[in-house]
Amino acid sequence: MKEDKKNKFMTYMEEKFIPFAAKLGTQRHLLALRDGVVMMMPLLILGAFSMIVAEFPIQGFLDFMANTFGEDWNAFEGVIMNATYGIAALVACYGVTSSLVKSYGIDGTPAGVIGLSALMTVVVPSVLSSGEETVEAWIAGSLDATLLFTALLVALITGEIYRFFVQKKITIKLPDSVPQAVATQFTALIPGVVIIILFTIVRLLFAKTVWGGFPEFISDVISTPLRHAGTSYFGTLVACLMEHLLWSFGLHGSAIVIFPIFEPLWLINMAENISSGARNIVTFTFYENGVWIGGSGATLAVVIYMLFFAKSELLKDVGKIGIAPGIFNINEPVTFGLPIVLNPILMIPYILAPIAAMTVQYLGTAIGLFPLCNNMVPWTCPILISGFLTTGSFMGVIAQLCGIAAAFLVWLPFIKAYDDKCYAEEIEAKAE
């Protein structure tokens, strides 16, 4: 009876769910969101390292730097943060617009520039005064990741309008003798005029509302409710479950679920923590370093078992091969070496172990035991080191160790059963 139910489930997943998920993974708008947000990552990592150096949690280091370079030695932090985190929304807007237009086989660079202009059209500058003089300006912090949701929406609208005009040939066509670089800019002229006029109207209309502006409307009505749902414990649980369910069937769950849908929400949380001292637990770096411990599936725990406790030669060999890349959060040797993909025994802990690791670290952060994860580091940063760098505290290391322990306890009965099975098969094969 159990075998029939398992077969029905596998058949349903293979015939219905997997084709749908695979199609979703190639959807051009989701791919554009993923590619555009990824463009922000180098800036966020650079900004995070400036924070780590300027606010290093060892008083002796801070005293040495102050005595050597003066009390204002860490003034570089504000400069770098404004130049990295401070323009995150602009970079994402350009990236999403150009990527979306490019997916239609059209040059995306002019569209990306128009997307930037459209975003600046709807972002109302601040009015600054000095004595009797006033000036309008976009101040530092007004274009950071807290504006990200508005930037992504503007980018998608801009990209679709731009490609419509180009595909319908509603553009200025210059003679072939004109250099292509010049002709491309004239091609963008008509769609650019329409887009900027559209967003100018949007700005003027929303200026008359209770929100006072289009970004404020997006934040109050769309972004904040979605973010509260998607960055809650249960929202993160759904994200983790869906990602690893897809991975266990051989699909890139991170690219389908995490990067285009949840990552922008988690980045906004992180930007709020940094800019306004908010206490959002789930940020992108929380998920990246608290769930992907050794890679998706929190597989560093299973590598530790294979390396030190396995009886079968298969698991011993995979453990030896998987430990070095696993420390750097690369787990293809484990995922495809055991294998985990489409393996009914190992799919279960592969899905449940990262949920356990996330839960332990979420609860620990909620009660104040673990610090918030606000610093971006490269995803290949070695485990435990990343725990320190993302939090700026040695308690971040403890948080990751607790996550590894929770994942290990989930993996243990399943990997031990699989180890026994493989060991028995190896003994039988030797006897034959």
MOMOSUL-V562157 format. One record per pair of residues at least 24 apart in sequence whose C-alpha atoms are under 7 Angstrom apart, sorted by the first residue. I is the first residue (numbers start at 0). GAP is how many residues later the second one is. Records with the same first field share a line. If there is no record, write none. Layout:
I=GAP, GAP
//
This chain:
21=229
23=232
24=230, 231
27=72, 75
28=71
29=230
30=229
31=64, 67, 68
32=63, 227
33=225, 226
34=60, 61, 64
35=56, 59, 60, 63
36=55
38=52, 53, 56
39=48, 51, 52
42=41, 42
43=40, 41, 332
44=331, 332, 333
46=33, 34, 37, 38
47=327, 328
49=27, 30
50=26
51=337, 340
55=336
56=335, 336
81=58
84=59, 60
85=54, 55, 57, 58
86=56, 57
87=55, 56, 57
88=54, 55, 56, 58, 59, 62
89=26, 53
91=59, 60
92=58, 59, 62
95=56, 59, 60
96=58, 59, 61, 62
99=59
100=58, 62
109=75, 78
110=48, 51
113=78
114=39, 40, 43
117=77, 78, 81
118=32, 35
120=78, 79
121=77, 78, 81, 92
122=92
144=122, 123, 126
145=122, 125, 126
147=120
148=74
149=65, 68
157=37
161=29
164=26
226=38
229=32
230=35, 51
236=118
239=115
240=110
243=53, 106, 107
244=106
247=92, 93, 94, 99
248=92, 93
249=91
269=104
273=100
280=81, 84, 91
282=90
284=88, 89, 90, 91, 105
285=87
287=91
288=97, 98
289=67, 68, 110, 113
290=63, 66, 67
291=37
292=36, 90
293=32, 33, 34, 35, 36, 37
294=31, 34, 35, 36
296=53, 54, 56, 57
297=55, 56, 109
298=32
299=26
300=103, 106, 107
301=106, 109
309=109
310=108, 112
311=107, 110, 111
314=104
326=55, 56
327=52, 53, 54, 55
328=51
344=69
345=68, 69
348=61, 62, 65
352=54, 57, 58
353=53
355=50, 51
356=46, 47, 49, 50
357=45
359=43
360=38, 42
369=25, 26, 29
370=24, 25
//
